[in-house]
C-alpha cells in the first residue's frame, strides 16, 4: 500500500472481519458481555459470515492501494504464486518456475486448464498485459512502484522513455511467462502473490476501463471466489468460482462480508450467531480471554501519526518533535488498546527480517522514546519560531480503534503541551482522499507490509514528495534508498535502511510512532483454516472449512 496509501497491509487496516445478512441491533443479543452464543448458530450452513471495520474503497486491482480491498481481491483473483497457510509462496497460476543462475530471469510455466470466470483461458499474455497496465501511469495508481522497482525498464516505461516491448516481461507462448528483474531479489516469488502482479484480460479491461472493478460484472475473476455483490459502504458477497483450477479444495460455497464500523455492534452480532469472527475492543478482552474461541494474532502493520510538512504550522520541526515526544505509546498499548498490539518506538515492526539472524527492530532498537520535559521545551521553541500559538487538527478514520487512539492523543497533547487539538473524523476512504489532497495537518495512518523486508516501508517516503506522505523530501534519504536497492552486501544494505528510519523519525520527525498492530478476536469454533497473513494480502478464505 505506497505513495497513495496505507494503510495497510498489508493489512487489514484493522480488518475487522465478520458480517451477516441484513440486520438491526435487535437481531443480536444486547450488550457486550459474555452471555450469548459463540458465533455458531448461523442462518446458513454454507455461508461464512465476516466483516470489515471500514468501507471498501476500490476493487480495481490495478489502482487500489488499501488492505481492505486487498482482502477482497486476494480471494477473487490470483497471481503466479499464492501464500499458503504458513505464509510461504506456493505455485498458483504457475505450476513451476526456473530461475537463472544470476537470479535475474524468472521463467514461469502456467498450469493447464486455468480460466477466467467467463471461461476464457488465462494466458501468459494476460500477465504481460496486467503488469504493463500496472506500470502505465494512464491506467495505474500510486502502487506501480511495486512493479517498477523490480522489473527491467519498468521505471523507464512509466516515465515514457521506452515502449512496452522494452519492458522485462514477455510471453513467447500461452504457457510461458518470462520476467527480467533489475537485481537478485530473494523475495521476488512473494511479490508475485500480490495484487499488482495479477493478470488482466486486456480485451475485458478495454471494454470496461471507465468503471473497471466497480461492480461485480466489471471484473473478471481467476481466484477461488467470484464477486456477486459489492457496495463500498455496506459490504461484499462472494461465491465459489466454478472455473477455478483448484476448486476441489475450496470448501465454503459462500462468503458474506459486511461493513460494520462499531466494535460493540460487531460483538453483539457475533454473540447472536450472526458472525463467525469478531475483533475485540480493549474493554472486552478481559471478559472473553478465557473463552475457548478467544485468540490473538499479530501482523506486520505499523500505526503512526503522519505530519504534513506542507502545512504552515507543521512545517516547523520543533512542533513536530514536541508532538512526537509528548505521549507514551506504552500507555496506549496497555490502557486503550489492550488487544495484543505493541507500543511502537519506530516504524518497522518486530519480526521483520534484518540480517545475520537478527530482526530489523533488534538491530535498530528504539528510535523514539517519550520525553515530556523535552517535548515542552520543543513546544515553546516552536511557538517562538512560529510567532503564535498554533491551532491543530488531527484527521482520523471513523472506526472505533482509530477514534479511541485519537482521543488518547488529544488528551495527552492537552495535558502535556496545553493545546486543544480538534479531531476531524471521516470514513476510511474519505480520510485517504483528504490525505491525498493534502488537506490535513496530521493524520492517524498505517502501513502493512507487502513483503518481508524493511524496504516495503522505507521506500514509501522517497521523492517526489506527495501530500499523502506528508510532503517530505530529503536528498540523503533518497540516496540511501537508492543505494540499498542496488546493494549486494546484505550488511551494508541493512545499515543503509537503518539510517533511513533514523532520518524519517528522529532527524526530520515526519512520523510519530503509535503501535504495531495486534488483534484479540473470537472465532466460531466450527470454522477452521481462516488464514490471516501478516504481510501481503491480509485474509485468505480459500483454506477455510466449517464443521
N, C-alpha and C positions, 0 to 999 in steps of 0.2 A: 504494500500500500504505500507511492512516493511523491514527489513534488506535488501531489494533489491531495493526498490524504494522510491517513491513518487508519488510523485508526486505524490495528488493525488493522492478521492477523491474526496474520496473522491473525486473528483473530479472533472474530468473536466479538470484539468490541463489546466485551461484556456480554457476549452472546448468551442471552438467557433463553435457552431453548424451552419450548413447550408450546402447547396450544390445544384448542378444542374446536368443536363446531360452534355455531352461533351461540352466544351465551350472554347472560347478565349476572350481576352479583348474586342474585337469588338462586342461580343454578348450582352454586357451590356452597360448601359449609361455611358458616360465618366465622370471622375471627381468624387469627393466625396461630392458634395454639396447637397442641399436638394431637388433638382429637380428630377423628375422621378417618377415611380410608387411606391406604398408602398408594394412591395413584394407580389403582389396578382395575377397578370396575369400569371398563371403558364402554363407550357407546357401540364400538365396532371392533371385533377381534382382529380385523385385517388392516387396521389403521393405527399408525404410530402418531401420537399427538404431542407436538412440541411447540416451542415459541421462541421468538426473538424479543429482546427488551427495547428495541428501537426499530424504526421504519427501515424499509429495504430500498436503498437509494436508486439502484440501477442494475439491470441484468444484461447489459450489453457487455459481453466478455472482453471485447477489445478495449473498452473505455473504463469500465468500472474500477474503483480503487479501494473499496471498503470490504472489511472482513465479513459482514453480514451477507452481502451479495455473493462473496466468495463461497460461503457455506451453502448457498443455493446452487450456484453454478458448478461447484465441485461434485455435486450429486446428479446433475443432469448432463454434464459434459465430461470428457476425459481426454487426457493427453497421451503422449507416448508411454509415460510411466505414471504410476499411481502410488500414493503412500499406503502401506499395509497397516495392519492393526498395531504394529510395533514401530510405526513412523519410518519404515525403511522403503525407499523407492523400489517398486517391482514392475515388471513389464505389464503394460495395459494395452493400448492400441498397437504398440510394438510387441513383437514376440521375441526379438533379440536385438543386440547391438554389438558392433565391432568398433573398438577404439584404436586409432593409430598409435604407433609406438611413441610418437612425440606428444600424444594427448590432445591434438588439435583438430582431429577429424573423427566425427561420430557417424557411422553408417547404420541406420536403423532399418530393420526388415519388419514390415507391418504384418499383422495377423491376417489369415484368410477369413473371409466372411464378416468383416467389420462393416457396419452400416450406420447411416444416419437414420433418424426416426421416420423419415419418409421412404425408406427402403433403398435409397441410393447408396452405393459403396463409399466408404471413407478411403480416400486415396492419399498417396504421398504428396500430390499437388495441393490437396486441402491443407496440409501442414505448411507448405511453402506459402500459400495464399494467406493463411491465418497469421503466420509470423510476419509477413510483409505488411499486412493490414495493421498489425500491432506496432510496427515501426514507422508507419506513414503518418506524418503529423496531420494530414487531412482526415484521417479516419480513427486515429488512436487518441488516447488521453495521456495524462502525465506519467502513466506507468510504463511507457515504452522503454524507459531506461533498463528495465529488467531483461529486455531483449538486446537493445543496442549496446549495452555494456559488455556483452559477451560475443555477439555474432560478428564475424568479419564483415567490415564495411557497413555495419548497422547504423552507426552514427553518421557516416558519410551519406547514406541513403536518406536518413531523416533530414539532414541539412541540405539535401538537393545536390550533393556533389557527385553522386554516382547513380546510375539507373538500377532498377530492381535486379537485372541479370548479373550484377556485380556483387550482390549480397551473398553471404556464405550459406545459402540454403538452396538445395537442388533436388529434383525428383526425376532421375533418369528413367524410371518406370513407375507404375502404380503402386508397387510394393516396396520401393527403395527410397528412403529419405536420407540425404546426406547433409550434415551440418559441419561447417568450418568455424571454429571459435578462435578468439584472439590469443588466448594463453591457456595453458593447462588449468583446468578448474575441477578440483576433486568432487565438488558438489553439483556438477552440471546435470546429472541424471535427476537429482532432486528438483532442480529448476524446471525440468520438463513435466513435473506434476502440476505446475502452477497454471492459472487461467490464461495468462498471456502467451502460453506455449500450446494452447489448444488449436485444433484445426478449425477451419471455417470453409463451408461450402460457398465459394465465391458467387456462383450464379444466384443462390438464395440471398446472399448478402446484398448484391447489387439490386435485386428486386425489392428488398425491404430496408435499404440502408438508412432511410429517414427515420424509421422507428424500430430499428433492429434491436431485439431483446426487450421491447417494451410491453409485450403481451405474449401469451403462450404460443400464438400462431406466427409470431415474428422471430422465432428462434428454432433452429434445428438442433436435435439432441443426439449425442452418441454415448451418453453415460448410462448409469444404472436406472435412472428415472427420467420421466418427461414432465414438463410443467403443464398442469391442467388449469390452474387459476393463479392470477397474480394481481395483487393490489398493494402498492408500496406501503400504504398506511395500515392495512389490515392483515396481510399475510399471503402465503402461497400454499397451493396443494400440489403434491407430486404423485405420480402413478408409475408403477414399474414399467420399464421400457422393454417391450416385446422384441425389439430389434437389437438389444444389447448383446454383445458377444458372450458375456458371462452371466446371462440372465438366470441360469440354473442355480447360481449362488447368491442371488438377490432374494431374500426371504420374505420381506414385508411388502405387500402389494401397494399400500397407500400411505402417504405421509401428509399430515395436516399441520402446518406451521403458522401460528397466528402472531401478530404483533401485540404484545402485552407489556406496557411500559411500567406499570406499578407492580412492585415486588409483592405487595400484600395480595393483590388480585390474583397473581400467578400462583401463589401459595394456596389460596383458597380453592382455586381450580384443581390443583394437584390433590389436595385433601378431599375434594369432591369427586375424584376419579376422572376428571376431565383432561388431565395432563399426565404424561409419563415421565416427565423430568422437570425439575424446577431448581433454579439457583436460589440460595438462601441469603437474605439480607442479614446484616450483623446481629440485629436484635433477635433473630430467630434461631441462630446457630445453637445457642445453649439449650433451647427447647427440643432440638432434634438430633443433637450429636450422638445420642445413644441409640437412635433408631437403626434397625438393620439396613435400611435403604440409604442411610447417610454416607456421603463420601466427600473427598476434596480432590482437586486437581490443580496443577499449575501449568503455565504456558509462557512462552517467550513473548510477553506483551508488557510494554512499559507505558505507564501513565505519567504525564508531566504537564506543567503549565508552559504553554508556548507564548513567549513575549513577542509582540510585534515591534520590531526595531524601526519600522517606518512610521510609528505613531509619534506625535510631537512630544509626548510625555515620556514614553518608554524607550525613546532613543537614548535616554540618559542611563548609562550603565550603572551608576551608583544606585539609582532607584531600583533597577532590575536586581542587582545583587542584594539589596535590602529585602526585597520581597522574597527572594530565593532563600535567605538565611533565617527568616523570622517565623518559621513554623517547624514543627518536629514531625517528620513523616512516620516515626515510630508510634506517635500518639494516634495518627490517622489509621495506622495498621491495627492497633490493639483496641481502640475505643470506637472508632467509626466503622471500619470495615469488618474486622473480626471474622474473616471468611477464608483465610488461607493466603491472602495477599501479603506481600512483604514490603516493608519500608524501603524506598529507593534512595540510594546515595549516588547514583549515576544513571546513565541511560541504558546501558547494556544489562540485561537481566542475568541473574545467577544461572550457571549451567551452560551458557553459550560458549561454544568452543574457543579456546585460546591457542596455546602452543605448549609443547613438551608436557602434555598431560594435565595442564592447569587451565582452568576456565579464564575467560577474559576478566571476569569480575575478581577472581582471586589474584590475577596479575596486577590489576589496577588498584584494588582497594576502594576506599571511599573517596569520591571526588568532592561532594558537597556534604558538609556537616552543619547542622543548625547552630547558630550563634546569635542569640537575640541582642546581646550587647553590641556586637559589631554591626548587626542589622540596623540598630537605632542610629549609630554613628553615620552609617552609609546613607540612611534616610535623610538625616539632617543635611549631610553633604549634598545629596541630590537635590533637595529643595532649594538650597543656596545656589546651586548651579543653574537650576531651572528658573529661579526668581519668583516662585509662587508655590503654594501648596496645591498639588495636583488633584484632579478628580479622575477616578479609575473605575473601569468596568471589567468584569470577568465574564466571558462568554462560556456557556455550558450547555450540553445536551440535556434533554428533559427526562432522562431516566433516573430512577431512584438513587443509584450509586453515585452518579456524577453530581446530582443535586446535593446529596449529603456531603460529598467531598468539597463542593463549592462553598457550602455553608460553613464547614470546618475552616477553610482558608479565610473566608470572610471574617470569622470570629477571631482567628489568630492574628490577622493583619490589623484588626481593630484594637485588640489587646496589646500587641507588641509595637505597633507603629502609629496607632492612633488615627488610622484612616478608615473611612467608611467606603467600602468597595461595593458598588452596585452589581448585582447578578443579572445577567441577560440570558434568559433561558429560551432555547429554540429546539425544535425537533432535530434529530441527529443529522438528517440531510440538510436542514436549514443551517445548522452550525457549520457544516462543511462548506456550504455555499458562501456563508458570511466570511469564513476564513480565506477562501479562495479570492474573494473580492477585496480582502484587506481591510474590511470594515469592522475592525475589532482592535482592542488594546492588548488583551491577553485572553487566552482560552485554555480550558482543560482539553487536552488532546491525547492521543495514544498512538503507538505503533506496534504491530505484531510482526514477528519475523516471517519472511518469505522463505528463508533457508537458514541452516545452522551455521552462520558465520556473522561476525560483528559488522561486516560491510553492509548487511541488509538494513542496518540502522544508519551507519555513519555517512553513507553517500546520499542521504536524503537532503542534506543541507549544502550540497555542492552548488556553486554558481552555475547558471544565473539565478539570482535571488528571486524568490517567489513570496507573495504575501502569506500564503498558507504556511510556509516555513519561517515566518517572522521577518521576511525581507533581509535575511542575514547573508552576507557575502564576505569572504575572507580569503585572501590570496594564499596565505600559508596553509590554511585548511584545505583549499582546493588542491594544492601541490602535494600535500601528504596523501590525500585520497588517490590522486593520480599515480603517485609513486607506489602506493600499496597495491593498486590494481595490476601493476606490471612487475611487482617484486617477486622473485623466485625464492628468496630466502625467507622461510616462514617466521623466524625470529625477528628479522628486520621489518617484515611486513606487519607483524603484530605490534611492534614498538611504534610504528607509524600510526596505526589505528588507536593505540592507547593515547597518543598525543592528541589526536583529533577529538577524543572525548574530553580531554582537559581543556582544549580551546573552546569547545562548544558550551560547556557548562561553567567551568571555573574562570577562564580568562575573559570570555565575552558574555557570559550569563544570558545565553539565548533561551535556555530552558531552566525550569525549576523542577527537579525530580519529585514525584509523588509516591508511586508504588509500583511494584512488579505484580501483575495480576495473578491472583489465585481465585479459586471459587469453591465454596461449600455448596453442596447440592443434595437433593433427594432424587432417587431414580426408582421407578416402578420395578420391583424385584422380578417381574415377569419379562422385563426387557433385558436382553443380553447383547453384547457386542456393539453398543453405541460408542463409536470411536471419536475421541477428541484428539486432534493433532496440535502439539504446542507450537508448531510453525507450519507455514503453508496454508492450505485450506483447513479451516478450523474443525468442521464437523463432517464426518463421513457416515452415511446411513447404509451403505452397501452391505456392511458386515452385521447389521443388527438383526436380531431374531426376537420373537415373542412366544412365550410358552402358551 
